[in-house]
Amino acid sequence: MISYEDMTYDTIMERMLNSIAERYPEVDTRPSSLAYNALAASAAEIATLYSEQDVCLRETFAQTASREGLVEKLHEVGLVELEATYG
């Protein structure tokens, strides 16, 4: 299964800075530079999106879904969960 756990802020920021450095070698990409500061907020948002995408992907499959996700899967096909009873 695809996993986005390795798509952290640091990884994304490094990829973005490397891309800038390759295309525009004259641009300063050190921390607190204009390019670094411009990319920092975007990298944080992208990392959040990858995290949310990972949750959505896990909730898609019954084997990895949370209890709430499994209940939603039941409702998709017209089934209803039963309340727990004493044994």
N, C-alpha and C positions, 0 to 999 in steps of 0.2 A: 504494500500500500504506500502511496505517496505520503511523505511527511514534510511538514514545513518547520519543524522544530529548529533546524539549523539556520533559519532565516531571521537572525537576531538583528537588533539595531546596529551593532558593530559590524556584522557581516555586510549588511546593506550599505552602510556608510562607506566601508572600505571599497566595495564594488563601485559605488558612485564616484568616489574620489579618484579611484584608478582610471575610470572612464574619462573623467575630466582631464587628468594628467596625461593620458595617452593622446587625446584629441587636441588639447591646448597645453603644451608643455610649459609655456610661459606663465600660466596662471598659478598663483600661490594656493596650495591646498592644505597648508598646515593648520592645526587647530587655531581657532579664533580669526582665521582669515575670512575674507568676504565670501569666497566660494564655500568654505567649510560651514560657515554660519547659514548660508543660503540653503545648503543641502540638509542640515541637521533636522529641521522640522519635518521635511519630506520623508527622511529616513525613519523618523519615529512613527509617522502615520503609516508608512508602508509596512513597518514591522508589526504594527497593530492589525493591519489588514491581513497579513500572513497568519497571525495568531488566530484571528476570527475565522479565516478560511480553513485552518487546521481543525478548529472545533466543528465547523459545518461538515467537513469531510468525515470526521469521526462519527458524527451524529447520523450520517447517511446510512451506515451499515449497522445491522442489529448486533453484530459481534462486538463492536466498539462503542455503541451508543450508551448514553446514560439512561437511568431509569425513566426520566421524563421523556427522553427521545424515543424509548421503546413504547411508552404509552402513546405518544403521537403516531408512531408507526401502526399501532393497533387501530387507532381512530381512522387512519388513511384507508384501511380495508374494511371498515365497518364493524370492528370488534370492540368490545368493552372490557376493561380490566375488572376483575372481581376483587372485592375486599378480602383481606386476610381473615382467616377464621382460626379458632383454637383447635389444636389437634386432638 
